[in-house]
Amino acid sequence: MQRLLSLYNGTDISTADLLFIMSKVERLFVKKGQLIGVPGEVCEQMFVIESGLFRCYMEEDGKEYTLFFRQEGEILTDFRSFIRKEPAQLFMQALEDAELYRLQASQLQEIYTRVPAMRQFNHQTLQNYYVRLLDSFTNLFAGDAKRRFIRFAEHHADILQRVPQHMIANYLRITPTHLSRLKRQQIK
């Protein structure tokens, strides 16, 4: 629960309100390979990752497209579906055994009513998520494969060690062979 609690450091949320919020979350464990979100269903839950690593991807014409990775201390959900209450577009897959804290959308509304500071916290969280997403997309579509790999390695060295090479290659939009070549060049 340490990572969940650390999200609220530096906020105006009181200890009593924090205890109320904690009473609304559910701890759950998922196994490597398990999907916690699939396209077509409305995403009614938000997760905080206590331990583990997830890949969020889309599938089109039988081909997977990795959009991003989420790890310890981060929020995991299909935000579009969660906010708009429309069918999800993302698969959310555990790449490692993981421990999560789940908050249902209906409980979030109850928290907003009782803990007004939570609205500001979530507003800031969404802003940060949006900026991070823009940075990721900018990095993916700007520059050549080598530059994309270098930026990924600089910002996500830990993920580089934890994720299968073919998934990183998919995320970077290059072949696994090309990724191997770039990694060898980086080591030299």
MITOR-122274 format. One record per residue (C-alpha): x, y, z; residue number from 1; residue in one letter. Coordinates in steps of 0.2 Angstrom, whole numbers, plus 5000, padded with zeros to 4 digits. Layout:
<r xx="X" yy="Y" zz="Z" lovex="NUM" kolke="a"/>
...
This chain:
<r xx="5000" yy="5000" zz="5000" lovex="1" kolke="m"/>
<r xx="5015" yy="5011" zz="5001" lovex="2" kolke="q"/>
<r xx="5015" yy="5016" zz="4983" lovex="3" kolke="r"/>
<r xx="4996" yy="5020" zz="4984" lovex="4" kolke="l"/>
<r xx="4999" yy="5031" zz="4999" lovex="5" kolke="l"/>
<r xx="5014" yy="5040" zz="4991" lovex="6" kolke="s"/>
<r xx="5002" yy="5046" zz="4977" lovex="7" kolke="l"/>
<r xx="4994" yy="5058" zz="4990" lovex="8" kolke="y"/>
<r xx="5011" yy="5065" zz="4997" lovex="9" kolke="n"/>
<r xx="5010" yy="5084" zz="4996" lovex="10" kolke="g"/>
<r xx="4991" yy="5085" zz="4994" lovex="11" kolke="t"/>
<r xx="4978" yy="5094" zz="5005" lovex="12" kolke="d"/>
<r xx="4970" yy="5077" zz="5009" lovex="13" kolke="i"/>
<r xx="4969" yy="5074" zz="5027" lovex="14" kolke="s"/>
<r xx="4973" yy="5058" zz="5036" lovex="15" kolke="t"/>
<r xx="4955" yy="5055" zz="5040" lovex="16" kolke="a"/>
<r xx="4950" yy="5058" zz="5022" lovex="17" kolke="d"/>
<r xx="4965" yy="5047" zz="5016" lovex="18" kolke="l"/>
<r xx="4958" yy="5033" zz="5028" lovex="19" kolke="l"/>
<r xx="4941" yy="5035" zz="5020" lovex="20" kolke="f"/>
<r xx="4949" yy="5033" zz="5002" lovex="21" kolke="i"/>
<r xx="4958" yy="5018" zz="5008" lovex="22" kolke="m"/>
<r xx="4942" yy="5010" zz="5014" lovex="23" kolke="s"/>
<r xx="4936" yy="5011" zz="4996" lovex="24" kolke="k"/>
<r xx="4950" yy="5003" zz="4987" lovex="25" kolke="v"/>
<r xx="4952" yy="4984" zz="4984" lovex="26" kolke="e"/>
<r xx="4968" yy="4975" zz="4984" lovex="27" kolke="r"/>
<r xx="4970" yy="4962" zz="4971" lovex="28" kolke="l"/>
<r xx="4983" yy="4951" zz="4963" lovex="29" kolke="f"/>
<r xx="4985" yy="4946" zz="4945" lovex="30" kolke="v"/>
<r xx="4996" yy="4934" zz="4937" lovex="31" kolke="k"/>
<r xx="5009" yy="4937" zz="4923" lovex="32" kolke="k"/>
<r xx="4999" yy="4937" zz="4906" lovex="33" kolke="g"/>
<r xx="4982" yy="4940" zz="4914" lovex="34" kolke="q"/>
<r xx="4972" yy="4954" zz="4906" lovex="35" kolke="l"/>
<r xx="4963" yy="4966" zz="4917" lovex="36" kolke="i"/>
<r xx="4955" yy="4976" zz="4903" lovex="37" kolke="g"/>
<r xx="4949" yy="4971" zz="4886" lovex="38" kolke="v"/>
<r xx="4941" yy="4981" zz="4872" lovex="39" kolke="p"/>
<r xx="4922" yy="4982" zz="4870" lovex="40" kolke="g"/>
<r xx="4919" yy="4983" zz="4889" lovex="41" kolke="e"/>
<r xx="4916" yy="5000" zz="4898" lovex="42" kolke="v"/>
<r xx="4931" yy="5002" zz="4909" lovex="43" kolke="c"/>
<r xx="4923" yy="5005" zz="4926" lovex="44" kolke="e"/>
<r xx="4939" yy="5004" zz="4937" lovex="45" kolke="q"/>
<r xx="4955" yy="5013" zz="4940" lovex="46" kolke="m"/>
<r xx="4971" yy="5004" zz="4947" lovex="47" kolke="f"/>
<r xx="4986" yy="5009" zz="4956" lovex="48" kolke="v"/>
<r xx="5001" yy="4997" zz="4953" lovex="49" kolke="i"/>
<r xx="5009" yy="4992" zz="4969" lovex="50" kolke="e"/>
<r xx="5020" yy="4980" zz="4961" lovex="51" kolke="s"/>
<r xx="5022" yy="4973" zz="4944" lovex="52" kolke="g"/>
<r xx="5022" yy="4979" zz="4926" lovex="53" kolke="l"/>
<r xx="5009" yy="4981" zz="4913" lovex="54" kolke="f"/>
<r xx="5008" yy="4983" zz="4894" lovex="55" kolke="r"/>
<r xx="4993" yy="4993" zz="4886" lovex="56" kolke="c"/>
<r xx="4990" yy="4989" zz="4868" lovex="57" kolke="y"/>
<r xx="4977" yy="4989" zz="4854" lovex="58" kolke="m"/>
<r xx="4974" yy="4976" zz="4841" lovex="59" kolke="e"/>
<r xx="4970" yy="4979" zz="4823" lovex="60" kolke="e"/>
<r xx="4968" yy="4967" zz="4809" lovex="61" kolke="d"/>
<r xx="4976" yy="4953" zz="4820" lovex="62" kolke="g"/>
<r xx="4991" yy="4964" zz="4824" lovex="63" kolke="k"/>
<r xx="4996" yy="4971" zz="4841" lovex="64" kolke="e"/>
<r xx="5002" yy="4989" zz="4844" lovex="65" kolke="y"/>
<r xx="5010" yy="4992" zz="4861" lovex="66" kolke="t"/>
<r xx="5005" yy="5010" zz="4866" lovex="67" kolke="l"/>
<r xx="5013" yy="5011" zz="4883" lovex="68" kolke="f"/>
<r xx="5019" yy="5002" zz="4899" lovex="69" kolke="f"/>
<r xx="5014" yy="5006" zz="4917" lovex="70" kolke="r"/>
<r xx="5024" yy="5001" zz="4932" lovex="71" kolke="q"/>
<r xx="5024" yy="5003" zz="4951" lovex="72" kolke="e"/>
<r xx="5017" yy="5019" zz="4958" lovex="73" kolke="g"/>
<r xx="5007" yy="5023" zz="4942" lovex="74" kolke="e"/>
<r xx="4989" yy="5023" zz="4938" lovex="75" kolke="i"/>
<r xx="4982" yy="5011" zz="4926" lovex="76" kolke="l"/>
<r xx="4966" yy="5012" zz="4917" lovex="77" kolke="t"/>
<r xx="4958" yy="5015" zz="4899" lovex="78" kolke="d"/>
<r xx="4955" yy="5034" zz="4903" lovex="79" kolke="f"/>
<r xx="4945" yy="5037" zz="4888" lovex="80" kolke="r"/>
<r xx="4933" yy="5023" zz="4892" lovex="81" kolke="s"/>
<r xx="4933" yy="5027" zz="4911" lovex="82" kolke="f"/>
<r xx="4929" yy="5046" zz="4908" lovex="83" kolke="i"/>
<r xx="4917" yy="5045" zz="4894" lovex="84" kolke="r"/>
<r xx="4909" yy="5028" zz="4899" lovex="85" kolke="k"/>
<r xx="4911" yy="5021" zz="4881" lovex="86" kolke="e"/>
<r xx="4918" yy="5004" zz="4876" lovex="87" kolke="p"/>
<r xx="4937" yy="5002" zz="4880" lovex="88" kolke="a"/>
<r xx="4949" yy="5001" zz="4866" lovex="89" kolke="q"/>
<r xx="4964" yy="4995" zz="4876" lovex="90" kolke="l"/>
<r xx="4970" yy="4978" zz="4882" lovex="91" kolke="f"/>
<r xx="4979" yy="4980" zz="4899" lovex="92" kolke="m"/>
<r xx="4991" yy="4965" zz="4901" lovex="93" kolke="q"/>
<r xx="5001" yy="4960" zz="4916" lovex="94" kolke="a"/>
<r xx="5019" yy="4957" zz="4911" lovex="95" kolke="l"/>
<r xx="5024" yy="4951" zz="4928" lovex="96" kolke="e"/>
<r xx="5014" yy="4945" zz="4943" lovex="97" kolke="d"/>
<r xx="5007" yy="4960" zz="4951" lovex="98" kolke="a"/>
<r xx="4998" yy="4968" zz="4966" lovex="99" kolke="e"/>
<r xx="4986" yy="4982" zz="4962" lovex="100" kolke="l"/>
<r xx="4973" yy="4993" zz="4971" lovex="101" kolke="y"/>
<r xx="4957" yy="4995" zz="4962" lovex="102" kolke="r"/>
<r xx="4945" yy="5009" zz="4964" lovex="103" kolke="l"/>
<r xx="4927" yy="5007" zz="4955" lovex="104" kolke="q"/>
<r xx="4921" yy="5023" zz="4946" lovex="105" kolke="a"/>
<r xx="4905" yy="5023" zz="4957" lovex="106" kolke="s"/>
<r xx="4916" yy="5024" zz="4973" lovex="107" kolke="q"/>
<r xx="4926" yy="5038" zz="4965" lovex="108" kolke="l"/>
<r xx="4910" yy="5048" zz="4964" lovex="109" kolke="q"/>
<r xx="4907" yy="5045" zz="4983" lovex="110" kolke="e"/>
<r xx="4925" yy="5050" zz="4987" lovex="111" kolke="i"/>
<r xx="4923" yy="5066" zz="4977" lovex="112" kolke="y"/>
<r xx="4908" yy="5071" zz="4987" lovex="113" kolke="t"/>
<r xx="4916" yy="5067" zz="5004" lovex="114" kolke="r"/>
<r xx="4934" yy="5073" zz="5000" lovex="115" kolke="v"/>
<r xx="4933" yy="5089" zz="4989" lovex="116" kolke="p"/>
<r xx="4952" yy="5089" zz="4988" lovex="117" kolke="a"/>
<r xx="4952" yy="5073" zz="4978" lovex="118" kolke="m"/>
<r xx="4944" yy="5082" zz="4963" lovex="119" kolke="r"/>
<r xx="4960" yy="5093" zz="4962" lovex="120" kolke="q"/>
<r xx="4971" yy="5079" zz="4965" lovex="121" kolke="f"/>
<r xx="4963" yy="5069" zz="4950" lovex="122" kolke="n"/>
<r xx="4963" yy="5085" zz="4939" lovex="123" kolke="h"/>
<r xx="4982" yy="5086" zz="4942" lovex="124" kolke="q"/>
<r xx="4984" yy="5068" zz="4939" lovex="125" kolke="t"/>
<r xx="4975" yy="5069" zz="4923" lovex="126" kolke="l"/>
<r xx="4985" yy="5084" zz="4917" lovex="127" kolke="q"/>
<r xx="5001" yy="5075" zz="4921" lovex="128" kolke="n"/>
<r xx="4995" yy="5059" zz="4912" lovex="129" kolke="y"/>
<r xx="4991" yy="5069" zz="4897" lovex="130" kolke="y"/>
<r xx="5008" yy="5078" zz="4896" lovex="131" kolke="v"/>
<r xx="5016" yy="5061" zz="4898" lovex="132" kolke="r"/>
<r xx="5006" yy="5054" zz="4884" lovex="133" kolke="l"/>
<r xx="5010" yy="5068" zz="4873" lovex="134" kolke="l"/>
<r xx="5029" yy="5066" zz="4877" lovex="135" kolke="d"/>
<r xx="5028" yy="5048" zz="4873" lovex="136" kolke="s"/>
<r xx="5019" yy="5050" zz="4856" lovex="137" kolke="f"/>
<r xx="5031" yy="5064" zz="4852" lovex="138" kolke="t"/>
<r xx="5046" yy="5053" zz="4855" lovex="139" kolke="n"/>
<r xx="5038" yy="5039" zz="4845" lovex="140" kolke="l"/>
<r xx="5035" yy="5049" zz="4830" lovex="141" kolke="f"/>
<r xx="5050" yy="5061" zz="4830" lovex="142" kolke="a"/>
<r xx="5067" yy="5055" zz="4824" lovex="143" kolke="g"/>
<r xx="5073" yy="5039" zz="4818" lovex="144" kolke="d"/>
<r xx="5073" yy="5022" zz="4826" lovex="145" kolke="a"/>
<r xx="5090" yy="5025" zz="4834" lovex="146" kolke="k"/>
<r xx="5084" yy="5042" zz="4842" lovex="147" kolke="r"/>
<r xx="5068" yy="5034" zz="4848" lovex="148" kolke="r"/>
<r xx="5078" yy="5019" zz="4856" lovex="149" kolke="f"/>
<r xx="5090" yy="5031" zz="4865" lovex="150" kolke="i"/>
<r xx="5076" yy="5042" zz="4872" lovex="151" kolke="r"/>
<r xx="5067" yy="5026" zz="4878" lovex="152" kolke="f"/>
<r xx="5083" yy="5019" zz="4886" lovex="153" kolke="a"/>
<r xx="5086" yy="5036" zz="4895" lovex="154" kolke="e"/>
<r xx="5068" yy="5037" zz="4902" lovex="155" kolke="h"/>
<r xx="5064" yy="5019" zz="4904" lovex="156" kolke="h"/>
<r xx="5080" yy="5009" zz="4908" lovex="157" kolke="a"/>
<r xx="5071" yy="4999" zz="4921" lovex="158" kolke="d"/>
<r xx="5057" yy="4994" zz="4908" lovex="159" kolke="i"/>
<r xx="5071" yy="4990" zz="4895" lovex="160" kolke="l"/>
<r xx="5077" yy="4976" zz="4907" lovex="161" kolke="q"/>
<r xx="5060" yy="4969" zz="4912" lovex="162" kolke="r"/>
<r xx="5050" yy="4968" zz="4896" lovex="163" kolke="v"/>
<r xx="5053" yy="4955" zz="4882" lovex="164" kolke="p"/>
<r xx="5063" yy="4963" zz="4867" lovex="165" kolke="q"/>
<r xx="5049" yy="4960" zz="4854" lovex="166" kolke="h"/>
<r xx="5037" yy="4971" zz="4865" lovex="167" kolke="m"/>
<r xx="5049" yy="4985" zz="4866" lovex="168" kolke="i"/>
<r xx="5052" yy="4983" zz="4847" lovex="169" kolke="a"/>
<r xx="5033" yy="4984" zz="4844" lovex="170" kolke="n"/>
<r xx="5032" yy="4999" zz="4855" lovex="171" kolke="y"/>
<r xx="5046" yy="5008" zz="4846" lovex="172" kolke="l"/>
<r xx="5039" yy="5002" zz="4829" lovex="173" kolke="r"/>
<r xx="5054" yy="4993" zz="4824" lovex="174" kolke="i"/>
<r xx="5058" yy="4974" zz="4821" lovex="175" kolke="t"/>
<r xx="5066" yy="4964" zz="4836" lovex="176" kolke="p"/>
<r xx="5082" yy="4962" zz="4825" lovex="177" kolke="t"/>
<r xx="5084" yy="4981" zz="4823" lovex="178" kolke="h"/>
<r xx="5082" yy="4983" zz="4841" lovex="179" kolke="l"/>
<r xx="5095" yy="4970" zz="4845" lovex="180" kolke="s"/>
<r xx="5107" yy="4980" zz="4833" lovex="181" kolke="r"/>
<r xx="5103" yy="4996" zz="4842" lovex="182" kolke="l"/>
<r xx="5106" yy="4989" zz="4859" lovex="183" kolke="k"/>
<r xx="5123" yy="4982" zz="4853" lovex="184" kolke="r"/>
<r xx="5128" yy="4999" zz="4846" lovex="185" kolke="q"/>
<r xx="5123" yy="5007" zz="4862" lovex="186" kolke="q"/>
<r xx="5134" yy="4996" zz="4872" lovex="187" kolke="i"/>
<r xx="5149" yy="5000" zz="4861" lovex="188" kolke="k"/>
